[in-house]
Amino acid sequence: MDFRPLLLAGSALALAPMAQAQTALPPVAPAPVQQFGRVSFDQRSLMIDGRRVPIWAAEFHPYRLPSPDLWRDVLQKLKASGFNTVTFYFDWSYHSPKQGELDFAGIRDMERAITMAGEEGLYVITRVGPYVNAELARGGFPGWLNNQKARARTDDPDYLKAADEWLAAIDAIVARHQINGAHGPVILHQIENELSQTSPVHRRYMDHLYAVTRSHGITVPIFHNDQGRNGQWVPDGSPVSGVVHGPVDMYAFDGYPGGTCTADGKVSRGNGAPDWGYYGTGGARGGATASPATPGFLAEIGGGWFDYWGSNGIYACNAQQTGAGYGRLFYGTNLANGISLQSIYMGYGGTSWGWLPAPVVFTSYDYGAAIAEDRSLREKALALKPIGGTLAALPELAAMVPAQKLVPSSDAIRLYHNRSPETDTRFILATHQAGHWTDDTSFTFAADLPDGHYRFPPIRLNGYDAKWIVAGADLAGQRLVYTTSQIQTAQAKLLLLIGRKDEAGRIVLRYGSRPVVKAPAGVGVTWDAARGDLVLDYTHGPLATVEISGGGRSAVTLLLGDDAAGAACWQADGVLACGPALLRHAVKKGGTLALTGDTLAPSPLRVWTQAARVTWNGAPVAMRAAAGKALEAVAPLAGPAPIDLPVLQNWRMAEGTPEALPAFDDHTWQRIDHRADASQSQKPAGQPTLTMDPYGFHEGDVWYRARFKGDANAQRLSLTYGAGGAGMVQVFLDGRLIGQQDLPAAMPRPITTGNLTLAMPDMARAAGDHVLSVMVRNNGHNWDLTAMDEHKEGRGLIAASLEPLAGPAFAVSLDWRIQGRSGGEDFADRTRGTPNNGGQFGERMGWHLPGFDDRQWCATGPALPQGAAGTNWYRTNVKLNVPKGQDATLALAFGDTAKPRSAAQYKVLIFVNGWNMGQFIAHVGPQRIFPIPEGILNHRGANTIALAVTSDGNPANAPETVRLITLQNRRGGVDVAQVAAPATLPVSN
Ligand code: IPT
């Protein structure tokens, strides 16, 4: 293979006309190929076994889908959407309840996730942290690390010791599945994430990470993900000045361009797609890239965004903002700029169940991603398929360099023009110029292409979109001169080309002599004998079949269609099938082609195969011959049957706040003392250590009880507390709620701590013993994006003082005890793991578990009546019977789902079969619909739903109706086993 260096004389000359308009690209010396076993790279692309591979990846977090069989569903959908790689972050906290303990069993079996990805034909990029961010509580740091004084993300030996425990375990798993040696799917490996501190302690930390990673047997290239293209942690030895060098093999960065969605769910468009490579101005960061010896690598490119407490619900908007046109425009511009590795964040977002979320997010991590939280494919996923298809058809797209500048007929249009130094194949990306993003423009241009000089027919570009035009390629046994359609699928004898509905398209193919063309009416066929060009002109619409034979080449079938036609076509295992909602696999055995996939409704099936028989999900399908050497089903494939969902009734209820009562026995609770803590929240001098982490409580709710003697000075209670995003505090005196405070929802920086000052009722000054009971809902520790130990902000109570109005000098002495999750770091429910439980009484008593006997509870029928101030529990059982062979996502819906929030003020922890599947905050919102994955929810059997509802007990703040709803329903899917988890557990008060 010819590894001609970047910007050889020819292409450098070709760039000359650009020099005035843009900063000229400085000539870059050819970079040598760097070899890491089967993986290598030069400055233009990654190579596997010496062959250039565009890396087209999507991010997926297995821990955000706690039903491992469904990982396969997501992986198959990513593959079917055209990706060749999946990117996994790993969450250290998910695996480590306690220092020295790491758990990779069951839902935590990351080895299974990596293996599955390989089985589904995807490469894997692993990102192990130790810090990952990812909108996880503590950015993925385990709760116990909050008790470490050592500054995290530095070379402090205590921190490194902790990090090494995790890295040794996760790296060992990754190492077993590398492409090197093991022939596994892992091709690239990330250390740290967005480490924007670059002092010597951070440099030494990175050196340590690199060294231990190698010592753990990771042999593939190692990279870091820079927060934006800032030139932080560029490989040592890079000649660019003004960057921060570090111990990495490749430079990678992230970017979330293209505007945002406002809290009202409106798109506010930013500028167009940035030129983060060849066509950029470079500035202080150097020329083509910040790291000229390594290929352009976006370890995260926005494919949506997260949503936060109190918004109006922006996931639908995010999906639209990063929709089909955005994808073609932004991912295309990246590619044109030489960014040959791109990973979309997120491909599937999923659910931040239990106490996974950082304060910046609520339960749903849908992200507006291509695959929605309910695992349905959004329209934009279908538009990603042709991008993956083009890259798969022409891997040389991964390694192009700028070619001659092209001048369009319209000033509103910008044309990128790249060529492959190896094959001379061209990639022309047509976008709008800045300031013209919403224009509807028709343009032409002329170009010197490998097969001659051509003037292109009028091309339309409507709004926020881009056209991916390829010229001068050997494809499907033909010579492609150029096409204005996009290549979705190329096989040996088949080419599927698509474009916007009702827009004109053209393909020009070169032959030695006039070929025989069988084309339907509406396809214009012209033969240019002088050049040997066959020119087909058509309008993109329903799939049209053109058959070409003779002309000195092998026969080929062209399929021409619009986006919708393309969306209905899938390639799996080298077989193209059109009609159903998804094709998962196509396995040839003997004369039978066994197809598996999904239908959303009765669907036609057309498949291009030599096989005599076809089965669909195991059942034979009667087929007949169709145009273009295809077979088509005689009768449509069946769609799914509707799902009959029961109404939730037969609720039982119990009050769950006994801690508020003076008589409550708390002698087993831990005493609050003056122990050392590592909190970032300074407590006032003389105060005991109240924050929850030093007592081994890191997740969810925490209770405090203080005894005091009635005292004339007990006039005012001042509390400082940490509760995360939209967290809360409730204060009881001798069994009565005397105060409550919600942290207000705010972004972009959530308010995570609060002060509450209460005037104490007369009772507090009456002689005798009194009990103050305080519940703090900890909605997650902060992430540590700035590497300043932000995750160590205190949670639970930080300071408490019962004092006279004159001030704390004569404060009343409080004798505190604390209780959180049963067992603290030694909690019993190792199956559901660290995110599942906090310290609500009902949780400590196992009321959330399916095996709890609630027959003593009060039966309330279909109603959820308001209870006393504090937390009230409601339980019901429900039998489901989703038809076999159907893949559905069912959800719990609270109140009026048309509104982002309720007038009623209450918070609900949602337990399904013992699993904490999220939190509904009625008056904050916006999430009202909580998808429960199959495997957690038993689709064909009994289920227990338990709700822990916290409010002030006011009748106006009673819980609203809860319903089961169907979010998506398909015939097909993968087999899903129920996730085994204990029905009962030991209890403690
Ligand atoms: C960047 C992080 O790397 C990633 O973990 C996640 O937090 C993501 O973006 C946002 O969803 S952080 C951002 C400040 C660019």
Residues whose N, C-alpha, C, O or C-beta is under 5 A from the ligand:
A	BS01	IPT	V132 N133 A134 E135 E194
